[in-house]
Amino acid sequence: MLHLIFKRSRRGGIIALIAVLLALVLGALLATTARAQSAPTYQFVYLRSIDTLGTEVVTPGPSSIVGLLTMRDAPVVRWEQQHANRNPGRLTLSVFAPGAPTTGVPTQNIVVNMVGDSAKLTISANGTTSEQSLLSAGGAVALVGNSVLHTALMADHARGAKKTSLPVFLTNGGRTITATVSERGDTTVFSIAGMDARILWDPNGGPREITIPAQNLRVVRATGTVSGSNASSATSAPAVLNYSAPANAPYTAEDVVIPTRRGYTLAGTLTRPKGVAKVPVVITISGSGPQGRDSRLPGLSGYAPFREIADTLGRRGIAVLRYDDRGVGESGGASTRAKATSADFADDVTSVIAYLRTRKDVNGTRIALAGHSEGGFIAPMVAAKNPSVRAIALLAGTAYNGRRILEFQNENGIKSLVQLTEVQRDSLRRTVPRALDSLATANPWMGYFMKTDPATALRNVKQPTLVLQGDTDQQVTPEQADSIATVLKSSGNSRVTVRHFPATNHLFLVDASGAPSGYTALKDTKLRRDVLGALADWMVGVMR
């Protein structure tokens, strides 16, 4: 397997194109080595199904290529690959704590030199430096396995040297594995232990897209390029997160620890309006992928939707409990994450409800749920089993099972490959069913997602339900909001409100296109005011 690429298999989500169709990635980076230091910086977005996991920014230079990988609530990795005449040289890795500025001292720094059949490592951490020499293989290259872009870079090296195999030294495992390299038309398949990274090269040069089917991972180049101060802004990690209430806010912010029946605890923040003896509370439920309590997104400075929701509702007299997903931030449960499904994350929400009902300052009859993306799939599951939940709000929730969604997305992806003939597109279409079957078997989250029809839970939701949907959402298609409403109403729930927002993407940001590849180019990263207003007005009404 690609040993370092997202060993967690936590959640999938809904926008992944199963790698058989892919589009265009990192070929020309080595070809740009003659450029000056002012060469453009390319930004990539990591996508797993419904949601965005993070970003990677790559800057080619005359003698090295630098990458900065920023994932949600994970250490930030900076890598620098020296090269000469298209041949990889010294590799330097710097690891920074989540939220720490990348201009400071890294928590760990590793320099790797491949010499003969050995890997020479210099490791610096906690003020000490050590050196190691590990047996590898002649001609091996070091691989930053958690960087898909670095994997593509090594694939480009192999194809430039006309190699069909390449020994790679895995930097976080110390093992050497032989990768195979094959060409399928204008696509390069770089495979390690049976796991493929599929790269379709842009005929005009430069990076476009990579997919890893077994991990339901898709990495696409963002629209345009980033340079100068914009590059710094796009790649820098946020400052140390502060969950306290703003000055003069009409609410307080309390850090809480939530027990679960699985044995671990969840960490969160409860924003509580001042002067109210027993407050109504909204619980926020995040989308797919490991997320912190604010639901921030790397590459989108200032995007913190759950913090905005908490502030808006707090000023309207409603408390909000937002929490770090299991295994993220200050929450426990990391060891359970790899095999967890949406049903397991629904159980976490149930634990949050139980915790709130132990508090004397909470009105236990007025607890509502607000879920975004996968959270909009989970909220009905919880409400159907907990009739005492007051209400639910679904922000870009899904109406179809995952297999239908992925089939639709694959078809759209195949149609978008305009450089292929119809015969080639038909050939790709025939590979999709088997690829989906394999993915469902290999990934517990994905298997559950593919087979579970959201309508099953929706038919049993009798609480007031608000459905919010962006009309340029390319991750959860807009008609699904109306399908959700139809299922609810046909099952006897008459208290259903649907709101569509024009020129609004999956993140509920103003966006005429809605394409995930354009997210990092958006100038306004605050939730639409009318979305926040619609949510707040509705919640105030149902919480009375």
Secondary structure, 3 states (H helix, E strand, C coil): CCCCCCCCCCCCCCCCCCCCCCCEECHHHHHHCCCCCCCCEEEEEEEECCEEEEEEEEEECCCEEEEEEEECCCCEEEEEEEEECCEEEEEEEEEECCCCCCCCCCCEEEEEEEECCEEEEEEEECCEEEEEEEECCCCCEEECCCCHHHHHHHHHHHHHCCCCEEEEEECCCCCEEEEEEEEECCEEEEEECCEEEEEEECCCCCCCEEEEHHHCEEEEECCCCECHHHHHHHHCCCCCCCCCCCCCCCEEEEEEEEECCCCCEEEEEEEEECCCCCEEEEEEECCCCCCCCCCCCCCCCCCCHHHHHHHHHHCCCCEEEEECCCCCCCCCCHHHCCCCCHHHHHHHHHHHHHHHCCCCCEEEEEEEEEEECHHHHHHHHHHHHCCCCCEEEEECCCCCCHHHHHHHHHHHHHHHCCCCCHHHHHHHHHHHHHHHHHHHHHCHHHHHHHHCCHHHHHCCCCCCEEEEEECCCCCCCCHHHHHHHHHHHHCCCCCEEEEEECCECCCCCECCCCCHHHHHHCCCCCCCHHHHHHHHHHHHHHCC
